[in-house]
Amino acid sequence: MRTQITGKHIDIGQALQGHVKTALEAVLDKYARRPTDAQVVFSKSGHEFVCESVVHMSTGMNVAATGRAGEIYAAFDACTEKMEKQMRRYKRRLKDHHAARSTPIASEGASSYILAPEDGGEEPETLQPVIVAETETRLPSLSVGEAVMQMELAGAPALVFRNEKGGALNVVYRRDDGNVGWIDPAP
């Protein structure tokens, strides 16, 4: 597994890198089969350190977590603890995911845009929003259960995906009441 450990405006020493690799491999060996790569990014926000990690599995699933603490090692440990909790919840499905799916998750390209917020109280001159950034993203082809698992593992509030049954674009999202909503357009 390839592990990329970086710091935003902070130095990451060899001891921390060794600790990250050892702890991450221990969690992934316990709960996941065949992770391909992981990115761990450390940054400082005010008085606390922030650790963000994303692990890509060979099947196309991603697991993401974030941890915050006053010390950099504690921030990583909090992040790893959250990731381990997410993976423990889906342990059986993560291990069985490869057996049920013989090929990696198919995905197609799509554009993703970041829009500028509207100015306060004034009526806009045009109804066209201002595009701040444009990036390329991937839309996976998943079952609804896999989409919910991917959304929760990635810590995302919503996930747009192509439903394997029928091929239509679908959305799963976290509702305010804690349940998961699913939007499946009529054919």
Helices and strands as residue ranges (DSSP letters): E 2-7, H 14-31, E 35-45, E 48-57, E 62-69, H 72-89, H 91-100, E 107-115, E 131-142, H 144-154, E 158-163, E 169-174, E 180-183
